Amino acid sequence: MEPTDMMQILYMADIFKLLGDKTRLTIMALLYVQSMCVRDLVEILQASQPSVSQHLAKLRSHGLVKETRKGAWVFYSINAESTPVVAQILQQLPTFKQYVERLREQTVSVVAN
């Protein structure tokens, strides 16, 4: 086996291990719908902010998500330049569009009141 083949196998094993966690996979499914900040992910996942931040850090360190700063806010999104296998995995996940839309409705309702 060629060394480059083994490196590819090791990389893919890391990616599959990373996405084998249900919280990280759910985060990826949510970010596949739209970019989000940690606060939004905490709200949808009903998880603690430190936990969500740790999961995002792992996804970011492997190049699966990227961050964009807008003032004091940091928004996370899918890194479109990550491996094609990740894109194929994301296409197979159930859509979480309804959760993102529900969060958007709640935010609009709070701002309006």
Protein Blocks (a to p, Z undefined) as FASTA:
>chain_A
ZZklmmmmmmmmmmmmmmmpmklmmmmmmmmmpccdfklmmmmnopafklmmmmmmmmmm
nopaccddehjbccddddfkbcfklmmmmmmpccfklmmmmmmmmmmmmmmZZ
